[in-house]
Each structure stands twice: as structure tokens, then as C-alpha cells.
Amino acid sequence: MRFGAVGGEGGQSFSDSCEDVAEVHVRAGYVIDAIQLVCRTSNGALLAKPVRGGAGGSERIFELQPGESITAVSGSALNSGTPFVFSLQFQTNQRLSPVYGNEGPTKGQLLFRFDLPAGSRFGGLFGEAARYLSSLGVLASLPPGTPARAATWRLGPVGGNAGGNFADRCDEVAEVHVREGYYIDAIQLVCRGPNGTAVARPARGGAGGTEQTFHLQPGERIIAVSGSALGPNLPFVFSVQFRTNLRSSPVYGNHGPTRGQRRFQYDIPTGTRLGGLFGQASQYLSSLGVVISR
């Protein structure tokens, strides 16, 4: 399975398999200059993969102990005219690495997080790199003999921390209702049941803004959810947009003088499907993430 890649376009494509990571070498400063995996072989020897990127920045090394494994990779990417990965952080089954990069006055605007599904394992990294790391994605694999079964996992959420938690499953989306204005006031999924009937999930948020409805045709499915979140003392989702296998929705929200400062994008990996939405909401939509089903 592949998650991503997130970032810009530029340089050479790469794909480095590494099922047992011993070290991650990161060269970083204003952006991520380079990344390199050092793998632990079955006999305990170390095998270094190629350095992906340039020689700038300062080198940092994140060492993993035997039995420690990467469970999530997060960071930020992209800024106007700067198509790079700006920052990275690794989560293992035991701890968090430092945050690498984002040391300059310009920060990455697109937040991303790749959580490995339960039962899978980290399998390596892929993306594009030249003088800097342009884009990055994660490889994941199922251990040999793992039975094929339904599984779900989450990406996100992005936004603030206010209101009640929600999690709405929806294996086939028929409509997305969005109340929007300066921010995203509310969001609601309408699911298509097995006999074609519409099943509405609760509206998550308040009654402000203008209601918009994005209709999906039978066979049309959402493959990406993007938008922006957070402003000065404004812990909300400011805008949201949906991309399907056929088209893109309008951009909802961001109609006020203050715009969302943190861009985000959740890409649904090939071979999986959108399984719902989760986050927090009160008078407005505070945070938003996606549920993915296999």
C-alpha cells in the first residue's frame, strides 16, 4: 500500500523499501534537504539506502531500537512558489521523534499525516528529490499470512480543539451538505444504502452560513478531501473541497477577510475508499479528518 505522496514536483523519483528501520537520517533547515533510511537486515547488519536530496541543512539521526517500528509519518509541505517538504516527524510504537525542518520564516502550509493501518507495518518511503526533498509518501505492507479482512484507519484531524467529538461512517457517499461562510459552519454526510435509499448522518456544527450540497452519482466516489484550517485565535476549519474520481467540488468557505492559514489534503490510497469523516464541532466545524476503509 502507498500513502501519498505529498509535496511538489521536481527531481528524480525514488522508492526505498525498508521493513526494519534502524535509523532515519534527515538533513534539514528551512526545509527538508534530504532523507535517508538505514535498514536492519535479518542478521542484524545495517544496510544504508541512497540519500534522497541534497547536501544542505544540518544532519540529524533518529535511531530506532530493535523491536521499535514507525507507526506514523507527519509533517508539512508546500508554500507559494516553494514546492518542497518543509518538516517531518516520525512516530513509533514507543515515542515521537523531534520535528525536523520548518526553521525558516516561511513555513509549510499543507499539513499531512500518514498513519499506518492496524495490522500493517512500515515498508519504506517514496517520492521525488533533487537539491531538496520535493515530495514524500509512505510504503506499508501486511505481514505474510495476514488474512484479507476489512480494516479502517484515520487520517488527521486538522484544525482546532473545541466542541464535541464525532465520527460518522459512510461507505458510499450520496451527498455532502456543507454550511459555509467565513468558515465551515457545519458538515453532514448523506450515505447511499444497499437498496439505494439515502441515510442522513447528523449535521456536525452550527446553523450559520449558507447551505451547499455536493451530489455524487452512483459509482462516483471521493478520492481526496482538502481545505484550510486555523487563523489567529480562530480554531476552525475555514474551507473544504472534495475531489472524486470524476471531478472536483467547489471550494466551500474562506469567504471572510481572515483566511485559513494551514492547508491540508487527505488523499485516499489506491485500493481503499473513503469510509467517513471525524473531528470536533460546536457552533462551527473545529477539526476534520477522514476515515479510510479497505
N, C-alpha and C positions, 0 to 999 in steps of 0.2 A: 504494500500500500504506500501511496505517496501523499504527503500533505504539503500543499503549496505548489510552486514556490512563491514567495512574497518578495517584492522589491522591483528594481528596474530591469532594463535590458542592456547588456553590454559585456563584452569579453567572451571567454570560452565557456561552453557548458561543461559541467563536471558532475560525476555521480560516484561517491565513495561509499562502498559497503563496509560496515564495521559493526559486527554483532556484539562484541565485548569491548567497550571503550575503556582504555586505561588513562588517557589524557586527551584534553582538548586544548590546543594552542590557539590563542586569539591575539592578533595584532590589532590594536585599537587606539583611537584618539578621538577626533571629531566624529569619525565614522568607523565601521569595521573594515580595517585594511585587508585582513586575511584571516583564514581559519584553516586548521589542520587537525585531523584525527590521528591519534596513535592507538592502535588496536592491540588487544591482548589475545594471543593465539592459544590454541588448545593446550600447548605445552608450557604456557606462561611467558613465552618470548614476546617482545614488543615489536610491532610492525607499524612503521610510520607511513601514512598516506601522503600524497603530494600536498604542498602548501597551495591553497587556493586564494589568490590575491597578490598584493604587492608587499613591499618591504618597509612601508611606512608605519607610523604609530609605535607603541610600546608593546612588547610581547608579554602576555600573561598566560599562565598554565593552570588549568583546572584539572587536578588529579583525582581519579576515582579509585576507590579501594576494590579489591576482589569482592564480588557479590553486590557491588553498588552499580546501579543502572540508571540511565537517563529516562525519565518519565514524561518530561515536557521541555519544549524549547520555546522561549518567548523573546520579544524584542520590539524594535520599531524600525521603520523603513520609510524612505521617500520624503522629499521636501521639494518645493518648487524648483525645478531645474536640477535637482540633485538625486539621481536615480540609484541610490545605494542603500545597503543595510546600515542603519545608524547605531543600533545597540543590540546586544544579545544577553540572555541569561539562561542558564540550564538548571532544571530541577531534577533531582534524582529521587530514588526511593528512601533517601536518608536526609537530604539537605538541599539548600539553594546555593548556586554559585554567586559570586559578585555580578553586578551588572557591568558589562564591558561596553565601552563606546559612549556616544552621546556627550562628549566632554566639551563640545564647542558651543558657540552662541546659537547655532541653528540645530534644532532637534528633529528627530524623525517624527513624522506626523501620522503615519499609519502604524497602529499598534497591532501586533499579531501574537498568537499563542497556539502552538501545536501540542495538544495533549494526546499521548498515546492511549489507544483504547485498552480497556481491561483485557488481559489475556494475550496482548501483543507485546513485542519487545522492540526497542530501538534497533534500527538496521543500518543507519548511516545518514549521510547528508548529500544533497544535490543542489544545483543552482547554476549561477554564472559569475565569473570573476575575471577581472583584469588587474588594473592598478589597485582597485578596491573590490570588496565583495558587493556585487550588484544585486544578487538575489539569493535566497536560501529557502530550501524545503527539507523535509524530514522523510526518511525511509523507515517503514515499520514492517514487521513480519510476524506471522504466527508461528509458534514453535511447531516442529514436526509432530504430526499425530493429533494436533488440536482439532476437535470436531468442528465442522462448519455449523454455526448456530447464530441466531440473531444476537446482535450486540448493539448498544448505543453508547455514545460518549458526547462530551460537550466541548465547544469552543467558546471562550470568553468567560464571563461577560465583560463588556467595555462600558464605562460610564461612571456614575456616582454610586452612593450607598445611602439610599433613602427609600422609605416605603416598605411595603410587604413583598416578600419573595413570591415568585410564580414560576411554574414550569408547565407548559401546555404541549402535550404530544399531538402530533398531526401527521400521519403517514402520507396523506395525499391532500395537498392544499388546493382548495377550490377558489378561495378569495382571501385577500388580506385587506382588512379595514384599518386605515390609519387616520387618526385625528391629528392635524398638524397646523402649525403657525410659526411662531418664533422657534419653538421646539417641537418635539414629538409629544403630543399630549397623551395619546393612547394608541395601543395596537391590539388587534384582535384577529385571530385565525378562524376561518370557516373551512372545515375539512369535508372532503368527499367520502362518504361512507361506502361500504362494499356494494350496496344496491343503488348507488348514485345519489342518495339523499345528502342534503347539506346538514352538517353538525357544527354549530357555532360554539367556539370556546369563549370564555369570559373576556370582556374588554379589560385590558390592563392599562390603567391610567385614569385620567380625568375626562371631563365632558367639554373642555375648551377646544379651541381651534376649529378647523373645517374638516369634515369627514371626507376622505377619499377612499375609493375602492379599486383594488387591483385584481381583476378577474383572470384566472388561469383556465385554459381549455383542458378537456380530458387529454392526458398524455403529456401535457406541459408541466414541467417541474422546476422548482427553484434550485439553481446551482451556485448562487453566491448571494450574500447579504452584506451590504456595505453602508457606510454613512460617516457621521461625525458625532463627537460627544465632548462634553465638558467645556465650560467657559469660566471666566473669573467669578468664583463663588456661585457657579451655576452647575450643579451636579446632575445634568440631564443628558439624554440623547437628543441631539439637535436635529439630525437628519438621518434618513434611512432610504435605501434603494435596493430593489430586488432584481436580480438577473436570472432569467430562466434559460432553458435550452433553446428557446426561440427568439427572445427579445429581452429588453430591459424596461423596467418600470420607470415612471417619472421619479425625480428626486423629491421626496417629501420632507417638509420642514426647512429650517435655516432661513426663514423669511424676515428675521429681525435684524437690528443693527449689530448685534453680537453674534458671531458665528461659532460653531463648534470648532474647538482647537485641536482635537485628537481624531484623526481619521482612522477608520477601521475597515477591514474587509475579511469576511469569512467565506472561503472557497470550500464547497462541498467536494471531498475527494472522489475521483473516478471510482465507480463500483459501489458507491454509497448513495444515500438520499437524505434530504432534509427530513428530520423526524420531529421537529417542533421548535419552539422558542422558550427561553427562560430569562429571568432577570429580576429586577425590582421596579415597582411602580407605586405612585401615590397620586398626587394631582397631575403629575407628568410622568413620562417614562424615564426612570432614573438610569437603568442599565439594561443591556440587551446582549444575549448570547444565543447560539444555535445548538440544537440537539441534532446529532447525526446518527442515522441508523444504517446498519449493514444488512 
